[in-house]
Amino acid sequence: SSASRELQLGMARAAIERAVALEDVAGLADAIDAGSALPETELQAARSSLEELRDQALRRECALAALASAVEGPDVGMLRTAIEDCESLGLGGRAELQAARQVLKGKVLRNVVMAPVRAANNLRSKLASAHED
């Protein structure tokens, strides 16, 4: 019947909208398959949303991988950039990001504390080499 078809279309639309709102890639793919009776324009819009969600998920995954790598490395600038990238992708509340911020603070603090020591060592080595000449 026509009422049953309208109900099915409404449920399919609701499932697609819910999956998009929740950024649920698998749920959206399932909802698109289940909503095959929807008009092609709606299905195309849903497929576009699916591609965007997949791209965003991949960017987030890459940003978290770069963050993990930067946490292990010595480069403070790279770590700062990785943190900013994650934040720009909406990952600010993630535990990995909180931990990375703590690591960054530690590295910056260590650089500040070690700067005078390095300066003294450099001066010592310059004096020693000047003395040898």
C-alpha positions as CSV (number, residue, x, y, z in Angstrom):
1,S,0.0,0.0,0.0
2,S,1.0,3.6,-0.4
3,A,0.9,4.3,3.3
4,S,3.3,1.4,4.0
5,R,5.6,2.6,1.2
6,E,5.6,6.2,2.7
7,L,6.4,4.7,6.1
8,Q,9.3,2.7,4.7
9,L,10.7,5.8,2.9
10,G,10.3,7.9,6.0
11,M,12.2,5.2,8.0
12,A,14.9,5.0,5.4
13,R,15.3,8.8,5.5
14,A,15.4,8.8,9.3
15,A,18.1,6.1,9.3
16,I,20.2,8.1,6.8
17,E,19.8,11.3,8.8
18,R,20.6,9.5,12.1
19,A,23.8,7.9,10.6
20,V,25.0,11.2,9.2
21,A,24.4,13.0,12.5
22,L,26.3,10.3,14.4
23,E,29.0,10.2,11.8
24,D,28.4,6.4,11.6
25,V,30.1,5.3,8.4
26,A,28.9,1.7,8.6
27,G,25.4,2.7,9.6
28,L,25.1,5.1,6.7
29,A,26.3,2.5,4.2
30,D,23.6,0.1,5.6
31,A,21.0,2.8,5.6
32,I,21.8,3.7,1.9
33,D,21.5,0.0,1.0
34,A,18.2,-0.3,2.9
35,G,16.9,2.9,1.4
36,S,17.3,1.9,-2.3
37,A,13.6,2.9,-2.9
38,L,14.4,6.5,-2.1
39,P,14.6,9.0,-5.0
40,E,18.0,9.0,-6.7
41,T,18.8,12.6,-5.6
42,E,18.4,11.6,-2.0
43,L,20.5,8.5,-2.4
44,Q,23.2,10.5,-4.2
45,A,23.3,13.1,-1.4
46,A,23.6,10.2,1.1
47,R,26.4,8.7,-0.9
48,S,28.2,12.1,-0.9
49,S,27.8,12.3,2.9
50,L,29.2,8.7,3.1
51,E,32.3,9.7,1.1
52,E,32.8,12.8,3.3
53,L,32.5,10.7,6.4
54,R,35.0,8.2,5.1
55,D,37.4,10.9,4.1
56,Q,37.1,12.6,7.5
57,A,37.6,9.3,9.3
58,L,40.8,8.7,7.3
59,R,42.1,12.2,8.0
60,R,41.5,11.6,11.7
61,E,43.2,8.2,11.6
62,C,46.2,9.8,9.8
63,A,46.3,12.7,12.3
64,L,46.3,10.3,15.3
65,A,49.1,8.2,13.7
66,A,51.2,11.4,13.1
67,L,50.5,12.4,16.7
68,A,51.7,9.0,18.0
69,S,54.9,9.4,15.9
70,A,55.5,13.0,17.0
71,V,55.1,12.0,20.7
72,E,57.9,9.5,20.3
73,G,60.2,11.9,18.3
74,P,62.4,14.7,19.6
75,D,60.9,17.5,17.5
76,V,58.7,19.9,19.6
77,G,57.5,21.8,16.5
78,M,56.3,18.6,14.9
79,L,54.5,17.6,18.0
80,R,52.8,21.0,18.3
81,T,51.7,20.7,14.7
82,A,50.3,17.2,15.2
83,I,48.3,18.4,18.2
84,E,46.9,21.3,16.2
85,D,46.0,19.0,13.3
86,C,44.1,16.7,15.7
87,E,42.3,19.6,17.3
88,S,41.3,21.0,13.9
89,L,39.7,17.6,13.1
90,G,37.6,17.7,16.3
91,L,39.7,15.2,18.3
92,G,40.3,17.6,21.2
93,G,38.7,15.4,23.8
94,R,40.6,12.2,22.9
95,A,42.9,10.7,25.6
96,E,45.8,10.5,23.1
97,L,45.6,14.2,22.6
98,Q,45.5,14.9,26.3
99,A,48.6,12.7,26.8
100,A,50.3,14.4,23.8
101,R,49.7,17.9,25.4
102,Q,51.4,16.6,28.6
103,V,54.4,15.3,26.6
104,L,54.6,18.6,24.8
105,K,54.7,20.5,28.1
106,G,57.4,18.2,29.3
107,K,59.5,18.6,26.2
108,V,59.2,22.4,26.2
109,L,60.0,22.5,29.9
110,R,63.0,20.2,29.4
111,N,64.2,22.5,26.5
112,V,63.9,25.6,28.8
113,V,65.7,23.9,31.7
114,M,68.4,22.5,29.4
115,A,69.1,25.7,27.4
116,P,71.5,27.3,29.9
117,V,73.3,23.9,30.3
118,R,73.7,23.6,26.5
119,A,74.9,27.3,26.4
120,A,77.5,26.6,29.1
121,N,78.7,23.4,27.3
122,N,79.0,25.3,24.0
123,L,80.9,28.1,25.7
124,R,83.2,25.5,27.4
125,S,83.9,23.8,24.1
126,K,84.6,27.1,22.3
127,L,86.9,28.2,25.1
128,A,88.7,24.8,25.0
129,S,89.2,25.0,21.2
130,A,90.3,28.6,21.5
131,H,92.8,27.6,24.2
132,E,94.2,24.8,21.9
133,D,94.9,27.3,19.1
